[in-house]
Amino acid sequence: MRALGLVLLALVAPLVQVVLVNRSPWGGPDLVVLAVVWAALARGPVWGCVAGLVAGLAADVTPPADGTVGRTALVLSVTGLLAGRLRASGRPYEGGSAGRPLLAGGLGAVLGTVLQVAAAVALGDEPWRTALAGPPAAPASWAALTLAWTVALGAAGGVVVARRRPSEGTKSQPAPRRV
């Protein structure tokens, strides 16, 4: 059931991003990046990569699509893979420590946001000046606000996912069969 929720989150995030968040005057988080990072933190690198591919393709074709189709899918697949690997590396989360999940969520959000700008410039879709400025009608600080929103919510999501996730050593045992 959780897998269906992650797929729906990855498919709905681009639509909500375009309809609600991109129209706000104060900027807002990149919901597509957050959906991928949260999926990677919740389920691991493979799920993060798949969520990045699904969400990225949905974002690439959601109007107003501007640029090379597949650019966002590639960037978010790499972001999901790396955020999931960061989550999976080392020892499991401890109940009282929120440092590593906080770092994983924040770094994943930064990585996704920065890689999207870099990919847009590398593929020739936008020059650096416009890629860093955000939408044309937005204030000059829009890109910084988006990054701040995304990193803060990515880090908070990492902590929430870590607290909800059962520890690796306490897997449930099947109930004994009665004869």
GROMACS elastic network, one bead per residue, 0.5 to 0.9 nm:
[ bonds ]
;  ai    aj funct       b0    kb
    1     4     6  0.53158   500
    1     5     6  0.65766   500
    1     6     6  0.89444   500
    2     5     6  0.50086   500
    2     6     6  0.63081   500
    2     7     6  0.87383   500
    3     6     6  0.51231   500
    3     7     6  0.62976   500
    3     8     6  0.86417   500
    3    43     6  0.89013   500
    3    47     6  0.89716   500
    4     7     6  0.51365   500
    4     8     6  0.61514   500
    4     9     6  0.85248   500
    5     8     6  0.50942   500
    5     9     6  0.60348   500
    5    10     6  0.85852   500
    6    10     6  0.61606   500
    6    11     6  0.86487   500
    6    35     6  0.79512   500
    6    36     6  0.87965   500
    6    38     6  0.88869   500
    6    39     6  0.63583   500
    6    47     6  0.89459   500
    6    51     6  0.74900   500
    7    10     6  0.51006   500
    7    11     6  0.62465   500
    7    12     6  0.86071   500
    7    51     6  0.68452   500
    7    54     6  0.77896   500
    7    55     6  0.84179   500
    8    11     6  0.50735   500
    8    12     6  0.59100   500
    8    13     6  0.82886   500
    9    12     6  0.52523   500
    9    13     6  0.57888   500
    9    32     6  0.87145   500
    9    35     6  0.63533   500
    9    36     6  0.87633   500
    9    39     6  0.88609   500
    9    51     6  0.89032   500
    9    55     6  0.83477   500
   10    13     6  0.55792   500
   10    14     6  0.75946   500
   10    32     6  0.69315   500
   10    35     6  0.58842   500
   10    36     6  0.68739   500
   10    39     6  0.85491   500
   10    51     6  0.60411   500
   10    52     6  0.76924   500
   10    54     6  0.64205   500
   10    56     6  0.83558   500
   10    58     6  0.80726   500
   11    14     6  0.66364   500
   11    15     6  0.76735   500
   11    32     6  0.88194   500
   11    51     6  0.88745   500
   11    54     6  0.68868   500
   11    55     6  0.56002   500
   11    56     6  0.89537   500
   11    58     6  0.62173   500
   11    59     6  0.83836   500
   12    15     6  0.53869   500
   12    16     6  0.62864   500
   12    17     6  0.85791   500
   12    32     6  0.87003   500
   12    55     6  0.82621   500
   12    58     6  0.84977   500
   13    16     6  0.52152   500
   13    17     6  0.59686   500
   13    18     6  0.86906   500
   13    30     6  0.88892   500
   13    31     6  0.56648   500
   13    32     6  0.52100   500
   13    33     6  0.88020   500
   13    34     6  0.87177   500
   13    35     6  0.68317   500
   13    55     6  0.73558   500
   13    58     6  0.87271   500
   13    59     6  0.82566   500
   14    18     6  0.62619   500
   14    19     6  0.86067   500
   14    30     6  0.89347   500
   14    31     6  0.70899   500
   14    32     6  0.57097   500
   14    55     6  0.70091   500
   14    56     6  0.83006   500
   14    58     6  0.64687   500
   14    59     6  0.50262   500
   14    60     6  0.87325   500
   14    62     6  0.68454   500
   15    18     6  0.53023   500
   15    19     6  0.60630   500
   15    20     6  0.83344   500
   15    58     6  0.83738   500
   15    59     6  0.77263   500
   15    62     6  0.68291   500
   15    63     6  0.87525   500
   16    19     6  0.51550   500
   16    20     6  0.55869   500
   16    21     6  0.68706   500
   16    22     6  0.88140   500
   16    31     6  0.77859   500
   16    32     6  0.89940   500
   17    20     6  0.57297   500
   17    22     6  0.59780   500
   17    23     6  0.87368   500
   17    28     6  0.88805   500
   17    29     6  0.84809   500
   17    30     6  0.70128   500
   17    31     6  0.59891   500
   17    32     6  0.72465   500
   17    59     6  0.89693   500
   18    21     6  0.62803   500
   18    22     6  0.53930   500
   18    23     6  0.74449   500
   18    59     6  0.89929   500
   18    62     6  0.78979   500
   18    63     6  0.77956   500
   18    64     6  0.80012   500
   19    22     6  0.68004   500
   19    23     6  0.69856   500
   20    23     6  0.56922   500
   20    24     6  0.69376   500
   21    24     6  0.55168   500
   21    25     6  0.89872   500
   21    27     6  0.71651   500
   21    28     6  0.56826   500
   21    29     6  0.73581   500
   21    30     6  0.80848   500
   21    31     6  0.82582   500
   22    25     6  0.81948   500
   22    27     6  0.69513   500
   22    28     6  0.70962   500
   22    29     6  0.89925   500
   22    30     6  0.88764   500
   22   135     6  0.83763   500
   23    26     6  0.89327   500
   23    27     6  0.80160   500
   24    27     6  0.57132   500
   24    28     6  0.70258   500
   25    28     6  0.86018   500
   25   138     6  0.69947   500
   25   139     6  0.80857   500
   25   142     6  0.86156   500
   26   138     6  0.84416   500
   26   139     6  0.83411   500
   26   141     6  0.89841   500
   26   142     6  0.71370   500
   26   145     6  0.74463   500
   26   146     6  0.88442   500
   27   138     6  0.80156   500
   27   139     6  0.88210   500
   27   141     6  0.86151   500
   27   142     6  0.55273   500
   27   143     6  0.78104   500
   27   144     6  0.87771   500
   27   145     6  0.57595   500
   27   146     6  0.56320   500
   27   149     6  0.81461   500
   28    31     6  0.84830   500
   28   142     6  0.83774   500
   28   145     6  0.67557   500
   28   146     6  0.51289   500
   28   147     6  0.84321   500
   28   148     6  0.86071   500
   28   149     6  0.58952   500
   28   150     6  0.75419   500
   29    32     6  0.87158   500
   29    33     6  0.85201   500
   29    34     6  0.78471   500
   29   145     6  0.79474   500
   29   146     6  0.50630   500
   29   147     6  0.69930   500
   29   148     6  0.76769   500
   29   151     6  0.81053   500
   29   152     6  0.87758   500
   29   153     6  0.75821   500
   30    33     6  0.55561   500
   30    34     6  0.63759   500
   30    35     6  0.88058   500
   30   109     6  0.85306   500
   30   113     6  0.76099   500
   30   146     6  0.65777   500
   30   147     6  0.78762   500
   30   149     6  0.77928   500
   30   150     6  0.57218   500
   31    35     6  0.59977   500
   31    36     6  0.86080   500
   31   150     6  0.76092   500
   32    35     6  0.51585   500
   32    36     6  0.64142   500
   32    37     6  0.87058   500
   32    52     6  0.84506   500
   32    55     6  0.64515   500
   32    56     6  0.75932   500
   32    59     6  0.75852   500
   32    76     6  0.84500   500
   33    36     6  0.52334   500
   33    37     6  0.61370   500
   33    38     6  0.85376   500
   33    52     6  0.80290   500
   33    55     6  0.84621   500
   33    56     6  0.87987   500
   33    76     6  0.68427   500
   33    79     6  0.81226   500
   33    80     6  0.86198   500
   33   108     6  0.82105   500
   33   109     6  0.63104   500
   33   112     6  0.58455   500
   33   113     6  0.70724   500
   33   150     6  0.77932   500
   33   154     6  0.85811   500
   34    37     6  0.50727   500
   34    38     6  0.59237   500
   34    39     6  0.83890   500
   34   105     6  0.85201   500
   34   108     6  0.83883   500
   34   109     6  0.64713   500
   34   112     6  0.86141   500
   34   150     6  0.67863   500
   34   151     6  0.86420   500
   34   153     6  0.74286   500
   34   154     6  0.58529   500
   34   157     6  0.82405   500
   35    38     6  0.52709   500
   35    39     6  0.61115   500
   35    40     6  0.86001   500
   35    51     6  0.78774   500
   35    52     6  0.83812   500
   35    55     6  0.79766   500
   35   154     6  0.89426   500
   36    39     6  0.51205   500
   36    40     6  0.61309   500
   36    41     6  0.85994   500
   36    47     6  0.87575   500
   36    48     6  0.58659   500
   36    49     6  0.79461   500
   36    50     6  0.87288   500
   36    51     6  0.55666   500
   36    52     6  0.53533   500
   36    53     6  0.89750   500
   36    55     6  0.72781   500
   36    56     6  0.89934   500
   36    76     6  0.69142   500
   36    77     6  0.82111   500
   36    79     6  0.75852   500
   36    80     6  0.56178   500
   36    83     6  0.87611   500
   36   108     6  0.88466   500
   36   109     6  0.89974   500
   36   112     6  0.88939   500
   37    40     6  0.50539   500
   37    41     6  0.61111   500
   37    42     6  0.85132   500
   37    48     6  0.67721   500
   37    51     6  0.87722   500
   37    52     6  0.83986   500
   37    76     6  0.87423   500
   37    79     6  0.72383   500
   37    80     6  0.57148   500
   37    81     6  0.89916   500
   37    83     6  0.61967   500
   37    84     6  0.76860   500
   37   104     6  0.86199   500
   37   105     6  0.65234   500
   37   108     6  0.58812   500
   37   109     6  0.66724   500
   37   112     6  0.83696   500
   37   154     6  0.69802   500
   37   157     6  0.85416   500
   37   158     6  0.82650   500
   38    41     6  0.50532   500
   38    42     6  0.59965   500
   38    43     6  0.84946   500
   38    48     6  0.80485   500
   38    80     6  0.86466   500
   38    83     6  0.87700   500
   38   105     6  0.73635   500
   38   154     6  0.72214   500
   38   157     6  0.63234   500
   38   158     6  0.67068   500
   38   161     6  0.73981   500
   39    42     6  0.50824   500
   39    43     6  0.59069   500
   39    44     6  0.74760   500
   39    45     6  0.88491   500
   39    47     6  0.65540   500
   39    48     6  0.54363   500
   39    51     6  0.67411   500
   39    52     6  0.87993   500
   39    80     6  0.76330   500
   39    84     6  0.82247   500
   40    43     6  0.54065   500
   40    45     6  0.55996   500
   40    46     6  0.76268   500
   40    47     6  0.58696   500
   40    49     6  0.74203   500
   40    51     6  0.77856   500
   40    52     6  0.88301   500
   40    79     6  0.87240   500
   40    80     6  0.53636   500
   40    81     6  0.70366   500
   40    82     6  0.83902   500
   40    83     6  0.59151   500
   40    85     6  0.82340   500
   40    87     6  0.77956   500
   41    44     6  0.58126   500
   41    45     6  0.79704   500
   41    48     6  0.75312   500
   41    80     6  0.84898   500
   41    83     6  0.66472   500
   41    84     6  0.54725   500
   41    85     6  0.87457   500
   41    86     6  0.84372   500
   41    87     6  0.58589   500
   41    88     6  0.83528   500
   41   101     6  0.78852   500
   41   104     6  0.77168   500
   41   105     6  0.73844   500
   41   157     6  0.85842   500
   41   158     6  0.64627   500
   41   161     6  0.67350   500
   41   162     6  0.78450   500
   42    47     6  0.85731   500
   42    48     6  0.85621   500
   42    84     6  0.81869   500
   42    87     6  0.86515   500
   42   158     6  0.82816   500
   42   161     6  0.58154   500
   42   162     6  0.76555   500
   42   164     6  0.89124   500
   42   165     6  0.73439   500
   43    46     6  0.77890   500
   43    47     6  0.57549   500
   43    48     6  0.71116   500
   43    84     6  0.74727   500
   44    47     6  0.56611   500
   44    48     6  0.60816   500
   44    49     6  0.87208   500
   44    80     6  0.84294   500
   44    81     6  0.78313   500
   44    83     6  0.80337   500
   44    85     6  0.67919   500
   44    86     6  0.89108   500
   44    87     6  0.69226   500
   44    88     6  0.64966   500
   45    49     6  0.60359   500
   45    50     6  0.85859   500
   45    80     6  0.62901   500
   45    82     6  0.67490   500
   45    83     6  0.68651   500
   45    85     6  0.53026   500
   45    86     6  0.84248   500
   45    87     6  0.81226   500
   45    88     6  0.76094   500
   46    49     6  0.51402   500
   46    50     6  0.62349   500
   46    51     6  0.84891   500
   46    80     6  0.79314   500
   46    81     6  0.64020   500
   46    84     6  0.74173   500
   46    85     6  0.89042   500
   47    50     6  0.50791   500
   47    51     6  0.58715   500
   47    52     6  0.83253   500
   47    80     6  0.75698   500
   47    81     6  0.79050   500
   47    84     6  0.78959   500
   48    51     6  0.50632   500
   48    52     6  0.59825   500
   48    53     6  0.85829   500
   48    76     6  0.85100   500
   48    77     6  0.69584   500
   48    78     6  0.85486   500
   48    79     6  0.76707   500
   48    81     6  0.53556   500
   48    82     6  0.82113   500
   48    83     6  0.73307   500
   48    84     6  0.59300   500
   49    52     6  0.50072   500
   49    53     6  0.62334   500
   49    54     6  0.87224   500
   49    76     6  0.73065   500
   49    78     6  0.64629   500
   49    79     6  0.73474   500
   49    82     6  0.83638   500
   49    84     6  0.81497   500
   50    53     6  0.50596   500
   50    54     6  0.61950   500
   50    55     6  0.84711   500
   50    77     6  0.66037   500
   50    80     6  0.77277   500
   50    81     6  0.84665   500
   51    54     6  0.51598   500
   51    55     6  0.58533   500
   51    56     6  0.80642   500
   51    76     6  0.80105   500
   51    77     6  0.71658   500
   51    80     6  0.70573   500
   52    55     6  0.52259   500
   52    56     6  0.55625   500
   52    57     6  0.82561   500
   52    72     6  0.83671   500
   52    73     6  0.60628   500
   52    74     6  0.76543   500
   52    75     6  0.76913   500
   52    78     6  0.74565   500
   52    79     6  0.71548   500
   52    80     6  0.56128   500
   52    81     6  0.81976   500
   53    56     6  0.51191   500
   53    57     6  0.60422   500
   53    58     6  0.84836   500
   53    70     6  0.86334   500
   53    72     6  0.82000   500
   53    74     6  0.67249   500
   53    75     6  0.85295   500
   53    76     6  0.64308   500
   53    77     6  0.51066   500
   53    78     6  0.88608   500
   53    80     6  0.87312   500
   54    57     6  0.53722   500
   54    58     6  0.61965   500
   54    59     6  0.86111   500
   54    73     6  0.70669   500
   54    76     6  0.89448   500
   54    77     6  0.85413   500
   55    58     6  0.50411   500
   55    59     6  0.60385   500
   55    60     6  0.85091   500
   55    72     6  0.83467   500
   55    73     6  0.68770   500
   55    76     6  0.76139   500
   55    77     6  0.88489   500
   56    60     6  0.60008   500
   56    61     6  0.87542   500
   56    70     6  0.71236   500
   56    71     6  0.77099   500
   56    74     6  0.71709   500
   56    75     6  0.76720   500
   56    76     6  0.59299   500
   56    77     6  0.75967   500
   57    61     6  0.64307   500
   57    62     6  0.85828   500
   57    69     6  0.75146   500
   57    70     6  0.61321   500
   57    71     6  0.84149   500
   57    72     6  0.68371   500
   57    73     6  0.50777   500
   57    74     6  0.86991   500
   58    61     6  0.54941   500
   58    62     6  0.60370   500
   58    72     6  0.89808   500
   58    73     6  0.81818   500
   59    62     6  0.51481   500
   59    63     6  0.82749   500
   59    65     6  0.75513   500
   59    72     6  0.69495   500
   59    73     6  0.78529   500
   60    63     6  0.81764   500
   60    64     6  0.88973   500
   60    65     6  0.57925   500
   60    66     6  0.77314   500
   60    67     6  0.79711   500
   60    68     6  0.78399   500
   60    69     6  0.54929   500
   60    70     6  0.63804   500
   60    71     6  0.73424   500
   60    72     6  0.61682   500
   60    73     6  0.72523   500
   61    64     6  0.79474   500
   61    65     6  0.55799   500
   61    66     6  0.87104   500
   61    69     6  0.72289   500
   62    65     6  0.56453   500
   63    66     6  0.80560   500
   65    68     6  0.87659   500
   65    69     6  0.82972   500
   66    69     6  0.83242   500
   66   125     6  0.79732   500
   67    70     6  0.89391   500
   67    71     6  0.77477   500
   67   120     6  0.75442   500
   67   123     6  0.86598   500
   67   124     6  0.86947   500
   67   125     6  0.54465   500
   67   126     6  0.82895   500
   68    71     6  0.56856   500
   68    72     6  0.84451   500
   68   120     6  0.82058   500
   68   123     6  0.75459   500
   68   124     6  0.89471   500
   68   125     6  0.70120   500
   69    72     6  0.75145   500
   69    73     6  0.81088   500
   70    74     6  0.60301   500
   70    75     6  0.85507   500
   71    74     6  0.53297   500
   71    75     6  0.63018   500
   71    76     6  0.86374   500
   71   116     6  0.78306   500
   71   119     6  0.67565   500
   71   120     6  0.74703   500
   71   123     6  0.82883   500
   72    75     6  0.50641   500
   72    76     6  0.59124   500
   72    77     6  0.83076   500
   72   116     6  0.65842   500
   72   119     6  0.81554   500
   72   120     6  0.88406   500
   73    76     6  0.52815   500
   73    77     6  0.59464   500
   73    78     6  0.85979   500
   74    77     6  0.51895   500
   74    78     6  0.63296   500
   74    79     6  0.85942   500
   75    78     6  0.53300   500
   75    79     6  0.61518   500
   75    80     6  0.86771   500
   75   112     6  0.67529   500
   75   115     6  0.61862   500
   75   116     6  0.61852   500
   75   119     6  0.73694   500
   76    80     6  0.59105   500
   76    81     6  0.83501   500
   76   112     6  0.62442   500
   76   115     6  0.84720   500
   76   116     6  0.81782   500
   77    80     6  0.51574   500
   77    81     6  0.60899   500
   77    82     6  0.85877   500
   78    81     6  0.50919   500
   78    82     6  0.60951   500
   78    83     6  0.84618   500
   78   112     6  0.83132   500
   79    82     6  0.52696   500
   79    83     6  0.59535   500
   79    84     6  0.83569   500
   79   108     6  0.63177   500
   79   109     6  0.82188   500
   79   111     6  0.63715   500
   79   112     6  0.54392   500
   79   115     6  0.82620   500
   80    83     6  0.51941   500
   80    84     6  0.59291   500
   80    85     6  0.84329   500
   80   108     6  0.76015   500
   80   112     6  0.83885   500
   81    84     6  0.52150   500
   81    85     6  0.61234   500
   81    86     6  0.86457   500
   82    86     6  0.60867   500
   82    87     6  0.85548   500
   82   108     6  0.74066   500
   82   111     6  0.88767   500
   83    86     6  0.50693   500
   83    87     6  0.62638   500
   83    88     6  0.86444   500
   83   104     6  0.62510   500
   83   105     6  0.73289   500
   83   107     6  0.75792   500
   83   108     6  0.51269   500
   83   109     6  0.86610   500
   83   111     6  0.87056   500
   84    87     6  0.50095   500
   84    88     6  0.60952   500
   84    89     6  0.85488   500
   84   104     6  0.83983   500
   84   108     6  0.87510   500
   85    89     6  0.58577   500
   86    89     6  0.52937   500
   86    90     6  0.83246   500
   86   100     6  0.87621   500
   86   101     6  0.89069   500
   86   104     6  0.60960   500
   86   108     6  0.86769   500
   87    90     6  0.81047   500
   87    92     6  0.83874   500
   87    93     6  0.86133   500
   87   100     6  0.78164   500
   87   101     6  0.69725   500
   87   104     6  0.62804   500
   87   105     6  0.87695   500
   88    91     6  0.78300   500
   88    92     6  0.74775   500
   89    92     6  0.81413   500
   90    93     6  0.89917   500
   91    94     6  0.84978   500
   92   167     6  0.68312   500
   92   168     6  0.66469   500
   92   169     6  0.89819   500
   93    96     6  0.84963   500
   93    97     6  0.70283   500
   93    98     6  0.79932   500
   93   100     6  0.75171   500
   93   101     6  0.76102   500
   93   162     6  0.65982   500
   93   163     6  0.84853   500
   93   165     6  0.86794   500
   93   167     6  0.69842   500
   93   168     6  0.86317   500
   94    97     6  0.53964   500
   94    98     6  0.79134   500
   94   162     6  0.84707   500
   94   163     6  0.88027   500
   94   167     6  0.75638   500
   95    98     6  0.78902   500
   95   162     6  0.80479   500
   95   163     6  0.67139   500
   95   167     6  0.80727   500
   96   163     6  0.86662   500
   97   100     6  0.73456   500
   97   101     6  0.83720   500
   98   101     6  0.57126   500
   98   102     6  0.59334   500
   98   103     6  0.85485   500
   98   158     6  0.83926   500
   98   159     6  0.57677   500
   98   162     6  0.75533   500
   98   163     6  0.82537   500
   99   102     6  0.51743   500
   99   103     6  0.61053   500
   99   104     6  0.85976   500
   99   159     6  0.81128   500
  100   103     6  0.50122   500
  100   104     6  0.59972   500
  100   105     6  0.85443   500
  100   158     6  0.84657   500
  100   159     6  0.84200   500
  101   105     6  0.60269   500
  101   106     6  0.84100   500
  101   155     6  0.70883   500
  101   156     6  0.85653   500
  101   157     6  0.84036   500
  101   159     6  0.52602   500
  101   160     6  0.85093   500
  101   161     6  0.79163   500
  101   162     6  0.61878   500
  102   105     6  0.53398   500
  102   106     6  0.61313   500
  102   107     6  0.85183   500
  102   154     6  0.78177   500
  102   156     6  0.64629   500
  102   157     6  0.78447   500
  102   158     6  0.52740   500
  102   159     6  0.54283   500
  102   162     6  0.88659   500
  103   106     6  0.51546   500
  103   107     6  0.58883   500
  103   108     6  0.82863   500
  103   155     6  0.64070   500
  103   158     6  0.78262   500
  104   107     6  0.52841   500
  104   108     6  0.59190   500
  104   109     6  0.85081   500
  104   154     6  0.82684   500
  104   155     6  0.70203   500
  104   158     6  0.66186   500
  105   108     6  0.51858   500
  105   109     6  0.61900   500
  105   110     6  0.86910   500
  105   151     6  0.73277   500
  105   152     6  0.85188   500
  105   153     6  0.80291   500
  105   156     6  0.72110   500
  105   157     6  0.65671   500
  105   159     6  0.78066   500
  106   109     6  0.51829   500
  106   110     6  0.62372   500
  106   111     6  0.85522   500
  106   150     6  0.79688   500
  106   152     6  0.66907   500
  106   153     6  0.78386   500
  106   154     6  0.51357   500
  106   156     6  0.81289   500
  106   157     6  0.89240   500
  106   158     6  0.77932   500
  107   110     6  0.50513   500
  107   111     6  0.59366   500
  107   112     6  0.85174   500
  107   151     6  0.73996   500
  107   154     6  0.81462   500
  107   155     6  0.79750   500
  108   111     6  0.50596   500
  108   112     6  0.61269   500
  108   113     6  0.85984   500
  108   151     6  0.80421   500
  108   154     6  0.72599   500
  108   155     6  0.85803   500
  109   112     6  0.52561   500
  109   113     6  0.61941   500
  109   114     6  0.85548   500
  109   147     6  0.78952   500
  109   150     6  0.58800   500
  109   151     6  0.51359   500
  109   152     6  0.85038   500
  109   153     6  0.83746   500
  109   154     6  0.56017   500
  109   155     6  0.79224   500
  110   113     6  0.52755   500
  110   114     6  0.59806   500
  110   115     6  0.82889   500
  110   147     6  0.68766   500
  110   148     6  0.88620   500
  110   150     6  0.75413   500
  110   151     6  0.60460   500
  110   154     6  0.87169   500
  111   114     6  0.53471   500
  111   115     6  0.58219   500
  111   116     6  0.84552   500
  112   115     6  0.53092   500
  112   116     6  0.62387   500
  112   117     6  0.89525   500
  113   116     6  0.54129   500
  113   117     6  0.67976   500
  113   118     6  0.89636   500
  113   146     6  0.85262   500
  113   147     6  0.67236   500
  113   150     6  0.80404   500
  114   117     6  0.53242   500
  114   118     6  0.62645   500
  114   119     6  0.86477   500
  114   147     6  0.84769   500
  115   119     6  0.59011   500
  115   120     6  0.84396   500
  116   119     6  0.51674   500
  116   120     6  0.61617   500
  116   121     6  0.86919   500
  117   120     6  0.51907   500
  117   121     6  0.63615   500
  117   122     6  0.86108   500
  117   126     6  0.86252   500
  117   128     6  0.80047   500
  117   131     6  0.58181   500
  117   132     6  0.69480   500
  118   121     6  0.52361   500
  118   122     6  0.59856   500
  118   123     6  0.85653   500
  118   128     6  0.83672   500
  118   131     6  0.83724   500
  119   123     6  0.59651   500
  119   124     6  0.83857   500
  119   125     6  0.84426   500
  120   123     6  0.54656   500
  120   124     6  0.62755   500
  120   125     6  0.51365   500
  120   126     6  0.56934   500
  120   127     6  0.79757   500
  120   128     6  0.86275   500
  120   131     6  0.71652   500
  121   124     6  0.51164   500
  121   125     6  0.59849   500
  121   126     6  0.52130   500
  121   127     6  0.55985   500
  121   128     6  0.61214   500
  121   131     6  0.71306   500
  122   125     6  0.76978   500
  122   126     6  0.84333   500
  122   127     6  0.88724   500
  123   126     6  0.79919   500
  124   127     6  0.69808   500
  125   131     6  0.88730   500
  126   129     6  0.81096   500
  126   130     6  0.63926   500
  126   131     6  0.58071   500
  127   130     6  0.57487   500
  127   131     6  0.61102   500
  127   132     6  0.87342   500
  128   131     6  0.50580   500
  128   132     6  0.61119   500
  128   133     6  0.85379   500
  129   132     6  0.56430   500
  129   133     6  0.63943   500
  130   133     6  0.50202   500
  130   134     6  0.65971   500
  130   135     6  0.80891   500
  130   136     6  0.80335   500
  131   134     6  0.60482   500
  131   135     6  0.85268   500
  131   143     6  0.87225   500
  132   140     6  0.88249   500
  132   142     6  0.87456   500
  132   143     6  0.60587   500
  132   144     6  0.86030   500
  133   136     6  0.76479   500
  133   138     6  0.78793   500
  133   139     6  0.78943   500
  133   140     6  0.57510   500
  133   141     6  0.72804   500
  133   142     6  0.66604   500
  133   143     6  0.57548   500
  133   144     6  0.87167   500
  134   137     6  0.84737   500
  134   138     6  0.66155   500
  134   139     6  0.82389   500
  134   140     6  0.77359   500
  134   141     6  0.85008   500
  134   142     6  0.60229   500
  134   143     6  0.54269   500
  134   146     6  0.88730   500
  135   138     6  0.53804   500
  135   139     6  0.84692   500
  135   142     6  0.80380   500
  135   143     6  0.87786   500
  136   139     6  0.82444   500
  138   141     6  0.80487   500
  138   142     6  0.60985   500
  138   143     6  0.89831   500
  139   142     6  0.55004   500
  139   143     6  0.87393   500
  140   143     6  0.73582   500
  140   144     6  0.85060   500
  141   144     6  0.53320   500
  141   145     6  0.62193   500
  141   146     6  0.86958   500
  142   145     6  0.50679   500
  142   146     6  0.61049   500
  142   147     6  0.85954   500
  143   146     6  0.51143   500
  143   147     6  0.61987   500
  143   148     6  0.85975   500
  144   147     6  0.51317   500
  144   148     6  0.61095   500
  144   149     6  0.86031   500
  145   148     6  0.50190   500
  145   149     6  0.60366   500
  145   150     6  0.84181   500
  146   149     6  0.51855   500
  146   150     6  0.59949   500
  146   151     6  0.84780   500
  147   150     6  0.51436   500
  147   151     6  0.59949   500
  147   152     6  0.84593   500
  148   151     6  0.53067   500
  148   152     6  0.60786   500
  148   153     6  0.85532   500
  149   152     6  0.53175   500
  149   153     6  0.61455   500
  149   154     6  0.83732   500
  150   153     6  0.52917   500
  150   154     6  0.58009   500
  150   155     6  0.84492   500
  151   155     6  0.60265   500
  151   156     6  0.84763   500
  152   155     6  0.53075   500
  152   156     6  0.61887   500
  152   157     6  0.85411   500
  153   157     6  0.58801   500
  153   158     6  0.84231   500
  154   157     6  0.50518   500
  154   158     6  0.61487   500
  154   159     6  0.87952   500
  155   158     6  0.50203   500
  155   159     6  0.64779   500
  155   160     6  0.87967   500
  156   159     6  0.52311   500
  156   160     6  0.63213   500
  156   161     6  0.86675   500
  157   160     6  0.50191   500
  157   161     6  0.60117   500
  157   162     6  0.84295   500
  158   161     6  0.51828   500
  158   162     6  0.60799   500
  158   163     6  0.86366   500
  159   162     6  0.50749   500
  159   163     6  0.62062   500
  159   164     6  0.86967   500
  160   163     6  0.52081   500
  160   164     6  0.62484   500
  160   165     6  0.86060   500
  161   164     6  0.52184   500
  161   165     6  0.60345   500
  162   165     6  0.52826   500
  162   166     6  0.82116   500
  163   166     6  0.78060   500
  165   168     6  0.88719   500
  166   169     6  0.84561   500
  166   170     6  0.70870   500
  166   171     6  0.78776   500
  167   170     6  0.58207   500
  167   171     6  0.76974   500
  168   171     6  0.64738   500
  170   173     6  0.86995   500
  172   175     6  0.89658   500
  173   176     6  0.87381   500
  174   177     6  0.87249   500
